[in-house]
Amino acid sequence: MEGIFEELDGWVRRHLRKILWRQWKRPFIRAKRLMRLGVTEERAWKSATNGRGPWWNSGVSHLNQALPKKLFDRLGLVSLVDQYHRLKCAA
């Protein structure tokens, strides 16, 4: 059961990263936002101009570094795995 929740959590976070990547429509904005989120300038420009699609970019390390799980936790995204552990310990 826990493995299914981990897969779903990962998919949801990747989908949210994809949505953000699409919202940052132009390479200049993408590079600027990645740098603001802690990616080096060289890596940000390389990532912003790589020509790959949003789904591919949402699964690679530059976006995982810029938008880690901790960020989504701070923003209030409910983690299925964390809820499962909480309920499992309570029972």
C-alpha positions as CSV (number, residue, x, y, z in Angstrom):
1,M,0.0,0.0,0.0
2,E,2.8,2.4,0.9
3,G,4.4,1.9,-2.5
4,I,1.3,3.0,-4.3
5,F,1.0,6.1,-2.2
6,E,4.7,6.9,-2.9
7,E,4.1,6.6,-6.6
8,L,1.0,8.8,-6.5
9,D,2.8,11.4,-4.4
10,G,5.6,11.5,-6.9
11,W,3.2,11.8,-9.8
12,V,1.3,14.7,-8.2
13,R,4.5,16.6,-7.4
14,R,5.8,16.0,-10.9
15,H,2.5,17.2,-12.4
16,L,2.7,20.4,-10.3
17,R,6.2,21.0,-11.5
18,K,5.0,20.5,-15.1
19,I,2.2,23.1,-14.5
20,L,4.7,25.6,-13.2
21,W,7.1,25.0,-16.1
22,R,4.2,25.7,-18.5
23,Q,3.3,28.9,-16.6
24,W,6.8,30.1,-17.0
25,K,6.3,30.4,-20.8
26,R,9.5,31.9,-22.1
27,P,13.1,30.7,-21.6
28,F,14.1,34.0,-20.0
29,I,11.4,33.7,-17.3
30,R,12.2,30.0,-16.8
31,A,15.9,30.7,-16.3
32,K,15.1,33.7,-14.0
33,R,12.7,31.6,-11.8
34,L,15.1,28.7,-11.6
35,M,17.9,31.0,-10.5
36,R,15.6,32.5,-7.9
37,L,14.9,29.0,-6.6
38,G,18.6,28.2,-6.2
39,V,19.8,26.7,-9.5
40,T,23.1,28.1,-10.8
41,E,22.9,30.5,-13.7
42,E,24.6,28.2,-16.2
43,R,22.4,25.3,-15.3
44,A,19.3,27.4,-15.3
45,W,20.0,28.7,-18.8
46,K,20.8,25.3,-20.1
47,S,17.6,23.9,-18.6
48,A,15.4,26.8,-19.8
49,T,16.6,26.4,-23.4
50,N,16.9,22.6,-23.7
51,G,13.8,22.3,-26.0
52,R,12.4,19.4,-24.1
53,G,8.7,19.2,-23.1
54,P,7.2,20.1,-19.8
55,W,6.7,16.5,-18.6
56,W,10.4,15.6,-19.3
57,N,11.6,18.8,-17.6
58,S,9.4,18.1,-14.6
59,G,11.1,14.8,-13.9
60,V,14.8,15.9,-14.1
61,S,17.1,17.1,-11.4
62,H,17.1,20.8,-12.2
63,L,13.4,21.1,-11.4
64,N,13.6,18.7,-8.5
65,Q,16.4,20.8,-7.0
66,A,14.4,24.0,-7.5
67,L,11.1,22.6,-6.4
68,P,11.8,19.8,-3.8
69,K,9.3,17.9,-1.8
70,K,9.9,20.2,1.2
71,L,8.7,23.2,-0.7
72,F,5.4,21.4,-1.5
73,D,5.1,20.4,2.2
74,R,5.6,24.0,3.3
75,L,2.9,25.1,0.8
76,G,0.4,22.7,2.3
77,L,0.3,19.9,-0.2
78,V,-0.9,16.8,1.7
79,S,1.4,13.8,1.3
80,L,-0.4,10.5,1.0
81,V,2.6,8.7,2.5
82,D,2.7,11.0,5.5
83,Q,-1.0,10.6,6.1
84,Y,-0.7,6.8,5.8
85,H,2.1,6.8,8.4
86,R,0.1,9.1,10.7
87,L,-3.0,6.9,10.5
88,K,-1.0,3.7,10.8
89,C,0.6,4.9,14.0
90,A,-2.7,6.1,15.4
91,A,-4.3,2.7,15.0
